[in-house]
Amino acid sequence: MQCAILAGGFATRLRPVTEAVPKALVPVGGRPFADHQLARLAGEGFDDVVYCIGHLGDQVRAFVGDGERWGLKVRYVDEGDHLLGTAGALRLAHRDRVLDPVFGVVYGDSYLLAPLREAWKVFTRRPEAALMTVFRNEGRFDASNAKLEGGMVVRYEKGLNNPASAGMHHIDYGFSILDRDAVIAPLPEGEVIDLADVLAGLSVAGRLAGHEVTERFYEVGSPEGLAELDAMLRSPSAGLARW
């Protein structure tokens, strides 16, 4: 199984730390975040990773290398400092011919405890072009942004003032599975495109399956999230939580 990691952003919420260190390498639980995330993906059965890097990407290359220490094959797509957005980065990866026909995608600041291989199995039985894992959030960890009905994400939209009034009780968990030729290939090359906008369009078109998970997500995109994950990873039960 292949997973693309979207790790090209400037991580402004973590400055000044991320002025010198990319978010993927921010220390958490005594190790660079990428170490935890890659170990987690390998533990879920992924063996191929495409790192979409940009800001301070050379540091990611230097630390991760070819991925052998995690039992992974790792390749890189580098946007430099002219970022194309999360979907634009995947379009660049398609141009470079490193994406499999079906691949997973995870945000570069997400640490996910749910069994991602189960979502993969679900997708193989579905006709839709994409699948989004969602968590019943009810506004707890961040603003809910997804409406799940009958195994479909029928609406996905960020930034609503009152998501619950729109029937949105779930949140994008941070892991999706995409059909490369149906979702990425049609995107214009070289343009700035947000994956959230692409997924929103798929939800409206009835092409976005939904898979609900019950394990909460962690992230290192904010100082609060970083502290929370650090505490979890250092807790006595961390080994059980990770695997």
ZAGU-548122 format. One record per residue (C-alpha): x, y, z; residue number from 1; residue in three letters. Coordinates in nm, 2 decimals, always signed. Example, Ala and Ser with C-alpha at 12.3 -4.5 7.8 and 13.67 -1.06 7.14 Angstrom:
2
{atom {+1.23,-0.45,+0.78},1,"ala"}
{atom {+1.37,-0.11,+0.71},2,"ser"}
This chain:
243
{atom {+0.00,+0.00,+0.00},1,"met"}
{atom {+0.12,+0.35,-0.08},2,"gln"}
{atom {+0.06,+0.67,+0.12},3,"cys"}
{atom {+0.15,+1.02,+0.02},4,"ala"}
{atom {+0.24,+1.25,+0.31},5,"ile"}
{atom {+0.16,+1.62,+0.26},6,"leu"}
{atom {+0.45,+1.79,+0.44},7,"ala"}
{atom {+0.54,+2.10,+0.23},8,"gly"}
{atom {+0.38,+2.38,+0.43},9,"gly"}
{atom {+0.54,+2.67,+0.62},10,"phe"}
{atom {+0.38,+2.57,+0.96},11,"ala"}
{atom {+0.33,+2.93,+1.07},12,"thr"}
{atom {+0.14,+2.83,+1.38},13,"arg"}
{atom {+0.46,+2.67,+1.52},14,"leu"}
{atom {+0.69,+2.96,+1.46},15,"arg"}
{atom {+0.96,+3.04,+1.56},16,"pro"}
{atom {+1.05,+2.67,+1.59},17,"val"}
{atom {+0.96,+2.60,+1.22},18,"thr"}
{atom {+1.17,+2.89,+1.09},19,"glu"}
{atom {+1.46,+2.65,+1.12},20,"ala"}
{atom {+1.31,+2.31,+1.14},21,"val"}
{atom {+1.03,+2.17,+0.92},22,"pro"}
{atom {+0.71,+2.06,+1.09},23,"lys"}
{atom {+0.78,+1.70,+1.00},24,"ala"}
{atom {+1.09,+1.71,+1.22},25,"leu"}
{atom {+0.96,+1.90,+1.52},26,"val"}
{atom {+1.06,+1.70,+1.84},27,"pro"}
{atom {+0.77,+1.52,+2.01},28,"val"}
{atom {+0.79,+1.23,+2.26},29,"gly"}
{atom {+1.17,+1.25,+2.24},30,"gly"}
{atom {+1.19,+1.20,+1.86},31,"arg"}
{atom {+1.13,+1.39,+1.54},32,"pro"}
{atom {+0.76,+1.37,+1.45},33,"phe"}
{atom {+0.84,+1.20,+1.12},34,"ala"}
{atom {+0.99,+0.90,+1.31},35,"asp"}
{atom {+0.66,+0.85,+1.49},36,"his"}
{atom {+0.44,+0.90,+1.18},37,"gln"}
{atom {+0.64,+0.67,+0.96},38,"leu"}
{atom {+0.66,+0.40,+1.22},39,"ala"}
{atom {+0.28,+0.42,+1.25},40,"arg"}
{atom {+0.23,+0.39,+0.88},41,"leu"}
{atom {+0.46,+0.09,+0.85},42,"ala"}
{atom {+0.28,-0.07,+1.14},43,"gly"}
{atom {-0.05,-0.03,+0.94},44,"glu"}
{atom {+0.10,-0.22,+0.65},45,"gly"}
{atom {+0.21,+0.06,+0.42},46,"phe"}
{atom {+0.53,-0.01,+0.24},47,"asp"}
{atom {+0.56,+0.28,+0.00},48,"asp"}
{atom {+0.56,+0.65,+0.09},49,"val"}
{atom {+0.57,+0.96,-0.13},50,"val"}
{atom {+0.68,+1.26,+0.07},51,"tyr"}
{atom {+0.55,+1.59,-0.07},52,"cys"}
{atom {+0.79,+1.84,+0.07},53,"ile"}
{atom {+0.86,+2.21,+0.03},54,"gly"}
{atom {+0.97,+2.44,+0.31},55,"his"}
{atom {+1.30,+2.31,+0.45},56,"leu"}
{atom {+1.24,+1.99,+0.26},57,"gly"}
{atom {+1.61,+1.90,+0.24},58,"asp"}
{atom {+1.61,+1.84,+0.62},59,"gln"}
{atom {+1.33,+1.59,+0.57},60,"val"}
{atom {+1.53,+1.41,+0.30},61,"arg"}
{atom {+1.84,+1.40,+0.52},62,"ala"}
{atom {+1.65,+1.25,+0.81},63,"phe"}
{atom {+1.42,+1.01,+0.64},64,"val"}
{atom {+1.64,+0.90,+0.35},65,"gly"}
{atom {+1.51,+0.61,+0.16},66,"asp"}
{atom {+1.29,+0.49,+0.44},67,"gly"}
{atom {+1.47,+0.16,+0.50},68,"glu"}
{atom {+1.49,+0.20,+0.88},69,"arg"}
{atom {+1.11,+0.18,+0.89},70,"trp"}
{atom {+1.08,-0.09,+0.63},71,"gly"}
{atom {+0.95,+0.16,+0.37},72,"leu"}
{atom {+1.04,+0.28,+0.02},73,"lys"}
{atom {+1.03,+0.66,+0.03},74,"val"}
{atom {+1.04,+0.89,-0.26},75,"arg"}
{atom {+1.01,+1.27,-0.27},76,"tyr"}
{atom {+0.83,+1.54,-0.46},77,"val"}
{atom {+0.97,+1.88,-0.39},78,"asp"}
{atom {+0.78,+2.20,-0.44},79,"glu"}
{atom {+1.05,+2.42,-0.30},80,"gly"}
{atom {+0.92,+2.74,-0.15},81,"asp"}
{atom {+0.66,+2.80,-0.43},82,"his"}
{atom {+0.39,+2.58,-0.28},83,"leu"}
{atom {+0.11,+2.45,-0.50},84,"leu"}
{atom {-0.13,+2.36,-0.22},85,"gly"}
{atom {-0.21,+2.01,-0.10},86,"thr"}
{atom {-0.38,+1.89,-0.42},87,"ala"}
{atom {-0.13,+2.07,-0.64},88,"gly"}
{atom {+0.15,+1.88,-0.47},89,"ala"}
{atom {-0.03,+1.55,-0.55},90,"leu"}
{atom {-0.07,+1.67,-0.91},91,"arg"}
{atom {+0.31,+1.73,-0.92},92,"leu"}
{atom {+0.36,+1.38,-0.78},93,"ala"}
{atom {+0.14,+1.24,-1.06},94,"his"}
{atom {+0.34,+1.44,-1.32},95,"arg"}
{atom {+0.66,+1.28,-1.17},96,"asp"}
{atom {+0.49,+0.93,-1.21},97,"arg"}
{atom {+0.54,+0.83,-0.85},98,"val"}
{atom {+0.17,+0.78,-0.75},99,"leu"}
{atom {+0.01,+0.43,-0.76},100,"asp"}
{atom {-0.33,+0.40,-0.92},101,"pro"}
{atom {-0.48,+0.39,-0.57},102,"val"}
{atom {-0.30,+0.56,-0.28},103,"phe"}
{atom {-0.36,+0.69,+0.06},104,"gly"}
{atom {-0.29,+1.05,+0.17},105,"val"}
{atom {-0.22,+1.18,+0.51},106,"val"}
{atom {-0.14,+1.53,+0.63},107,"tyr"}
{atom {+0.22,+1.58,+0.75},108,"gly"}
{atom {+0.11,+1.68,+1.10},109,"asp"}
{atom {-0.13,+1.40,+1.17},110,"ser"}
{atom {-0.07,+1.11,+1.41},111,"tyr"}
{atom {-0.36,+0.86,+1.36},112,"leu"}
{atom {-0.44,+0.57,+1.59},113,"leu"}
{atom {-0.73,+0.42,+1.39},114,"ala"}
{atom {-0.67,+0.10,+1.18},115,"pro"}
{atom {-0.61,+0.26,+0.84},116,"leu"}
{atom {-0.59,-0.07,+0.67},117,"arg"}
{atom {-0.96,-0.12,+0.75},118,"glu"}
{atom {-1.04,+0.19,+0.56},119,"ala"}
{atom {-0.83,+0.05,+0.27},120,"trp"}
{atom {-1.04,-0.27,+0.27},121,"lys"}
{atom {-1.36,-0.07,+0.26},122,"val"}
{atom {-1.24,+0.14,-0.03},123,"phe"}
{atom {-1.16,-0.17,-0.24},124,"thr"}
{atom {-1.53,-0.27,-0.21},125,"arg"}
{atom {-1.67,+0.08,-0.31},126,"arg"}
{atom {-1.73,+0.23,-0.65},127,"pro"}
{atom {-1.65,+0.59,-0.55},128,"glu"}
{atom {-1.35,+0.78,-0.66},129,"ala"}
{atom {-1.23,+0.86,-0.31},130,"ala"}
{atom {-1.29,+0.77,+0.06},131,"leu"}
{atom {-1.25,+1.00,+0.36},132,"met"}
{atom {-1.20,+0.86,+0.71},133,"thr"}
{atom {-1.41,+1.07,+0.95},134,"val"}
{atom {-1.45,+1.09,+1.33},135,"phe"}
{atom {-1.76,+1.18,+1.52},136,"arg"}
{atom {-1.63,+1.50,+1.66},137,"asn"}
{atom {-1.93,+1.71,+1.77},138,"glu"}
{atom {-1.69,+2.02,+1.77},139,"gly"}
{atom {-1.47,+1.87,+2.04},140,"arg"}
{atom {-1.12,+1.87,+1.90},141,"phe"}
{atom {-1.18,+2.12,+1.61},142,"asp"}
{atom {-1.48,+2.25,+1.42},143,"ala"}
{atom {-1.67,+1.96,+1.26},144,"ser"}
{atom {-1.67,+1.97,+0.88},145,"asn"}
{atom {-1.83,+1.66,+0.74},146,"ala"}
{atom {-2.18,+1.52,+0.70},147,"lys"}
{atom {-2.19,+1.14,+0.69},148,"leu"}
{atom {-2.50,+0.97,+0.56},149,"glu"}
{atom {-2.53,+0.61,+0.45},150,"gly"}
{atom {-2.16,+0.55,+0.41},151,"gly"}
{atom {-2.11,+0.87,+0.21},152,"met"}
{atom {-1.97,+1.20,+0.30},153,"val"}
{atom {-2.25,+1.41,+0.14},154,"val"}
{atom {-2.11,+1.74,+0.25},155,"arg"}
{atom {-1.76,+1.85,+0.34},156,"tyr"}
{atom {-1.70,+2.21,+0.41},157,"glu"}
{atom {-1.46,+2.40,+0.64},158,"lys"}
{atom {-1.53,+2.73,+0.81},159,"gly"}
{atom {-1.90,+2.71,+0.89},160,"leu"}
{atom {-2.01,+2.92,+1.19},161,"asn"}
{atom {-2.25,+2.64,+1.30},162,"asn"}
{atom {-2.16,+2.31,+1.15},163,"pro"}
{atom {-2.41,+2.12,+1.36},164,"ala"}
{atom {-2.70,+2.31,+1.21},165,"ser"}
{atom {-2.59,+2.19,+0.87},166,"ala"}
{atom {-2.58,+1.83,+1.00},167,"gly"}
{atom {-2.21,+1.82,+1.03},168,"met"}
{atom {-2.12,+1.61,+1.33},169,"his"}
{atom {-1.80,+1.45,+1.19},170,"his"}
{atom {-1.45,+1.58,+1.11},171,"ile"}
{atom {-1.20,+1.48,+0.84},172,"asp"}
{atom {-0.98,+1.24,+1.03},173,"tyr"}
{atom {-0.67,+1.32,+0.82},174,"gly"}
{atom {-0.65,+1.01,+0.60},175,"phe"}
{atom {-0.82,+0.97,+0.27},176,"ser"}
{atom {-0.78,+0.72,-0.02},177,"ile"}
{atom {-0.79,+0.84,-0.38},178,"leu"}
{atom {-0.82,+0.69,-0.72},179,"asp"}
{atom {-0.53,+0.87,-0.90},180,"arg"}
{atom {-0.68,+0.88,-1.25},181,"asp"}
{atom {-1.02,+0.99,-1.14},182,"ala"}
{atom {-0.92,+1.25,-0.88},183,"val"}
{atom {-0.57,+1.37,-0.94},184,"ile"}
{atom {-0.50,+1.33,-1.32},185,"ala"}
{atom {-0.78,+1.58,-1.42},186,"pro"}
{atom {-0.64,+1.86,-1.21},187,"leu"}
{atom {-0.46,+2.14,-1.40},188,"pro"}
{atom {-0.08,+2.11,-1.36},189,"glu"}
{atom {+0.12,+2.39,-1.19},190,"gly"}
{atom {-0.18,+2.56,-1.02},191,"glu"}
{atom {-0.23,+2.61,-0.65},192,"val"}
{atom {-0.51,+2.37,-0.55},193,"ile"}
{atom {-0.63,+2.27,-0.20},194,"asp"}
{atom {-0.72,+1.91,-0.15},195,"leu"}
{atom {-1.00,+2.02,+0.08},196,"ala"}
{atom {-1.16,+2.19,-0.22},197,"asp"}
{atom {-1.12,+1.88,-0.43},198,"val"}
{atom {-1.28,+1.66,-0.16},199,"leu"}
{atom {-1.56,+1.91,-0.12},200,"ala"}
{atom {-1.64,+1.89,-0.49},201,"gly"}
{atom {-1.64,+1.51,-0.47},202,"leu"}
{atom {-1.88,+1.51,-0.18},203,"ser"}
{atom {-2.13,+1.73,-0.37},204,"val"}
{atom {-2.10,+1.50,-0.68},205,"ala"}
{atom {-2.17,+1.19,-0.47},206,"gly"}
{atom {-1.82,+1.05,-0.53},207,"arg"}
{atom {-1.68,+1.06,-0.17},208,"leu"}
{atom {-1.73,+0.75,+0.04},209,"ala"}
{atom {-1.70,+0.79,+0.42},210,"gly"}
{atom {-1.55,+0.55,+0.67},211,"his"}
{atom {-1.61,+0.63,+1.04},212,"glu"}
{atom {-1.33,+0.56,+1.29},213,"val"}
{atom {-1.36,+0.58,+1.67},214,"thr"}
{atom {-1.01,+0.66,+1.78},215,"glu"}
{atom {-0.94,+1.03,+1.82},216,"arg"}
{atom {-0.67,+1.20,+1.62},217,"phe"}
{atom {-0.36,+1.38,+1.73},218,"tyr"}
{atom {-0.17,+1.65,+1.54},219,"glu"}
{atom {+0.14,+1.87,+1.57},220,"val"}
{atom {+0.01,+2.16,+1.37},221,"gly"}
{atom {-0.03,+2.39,+1.67},222,"ser"}
{atom {+0.15,+2.43,+2.00},223,"pro"}
{atom {-0.15,+2.29,+2.19},224,"glu"}
{atom {-0.17,+1.98,+1.96},225,"gly"}
{atom {+0.21,+1.93,+1.99},226,"leu"}
{atom {+0.19,+1.94,+2.37},227,"ala"}
{atom {-0.10,+1.70,+2.37},228,"glu"}
{atom {+0.07,+1.44,+2.15},229,"leu"}
{atom {+0.39,+1.47,+2.35},230,"asp"}
{atom {+0.20,+1.39,+2.67},231,"ala"}
{atom {+0.03,+1.10,+2.51},232,"met"}
{atom {+0.35,+0.95,+2.37},233,"leu"}
{atom {+0.53,+0.98,+2.70},234,"arg"}
{atom {+0.24,+0.83,+2.90},235,"ser"}
{atom {+0.28,+0.47,+3.04},236,"pro"}
{atom {+0.01,+0.35,+2.80},237,"ser"}
{atom {+0.17,+0.50,+2.49},238,"ala"}
{atom {+0.29,+0.16,+2.36},239,"gly"}
{atom {-0.07,+0.02,+2.36},240,"leu"}
{atom {-0.21,+0.34,+2.21},241,"ala"}
{atom {+0.04,+0.33,+1.92},242,"arg"}
{atom {-0.02,-0.02,+1.81},243,"trp"}
